């Protein structure tokens, strides 16, 4: 028997020291029958909230992986340009 875990947005989870807010999830069925999800997210890094953007994911693990990539991009930007440039870019 399969178990189903239901989580109703909005909810948040922590990735790499940043909070990822999941605001909305839209399900899409592709022509070949596979199911994808468009997830509207916002990342809060060191008190700076990003704009809302979407990630196209296939499951919860894919969401966490893609959110980790986005957080790492923000960290890299902070390392190279500083926190003020991060604030300018993501808000």
Beta strands, then each sheet from edge to edge (+ up, - down):
strand 1: 11-15
strand 2: 18-29
strand 3: 35-45
strand 4: 48-49
strand 5: 53-57
sheet 1: 1+ 2- 3+ 4-
sheet 2: 1+ 2- 3+ 5-
end
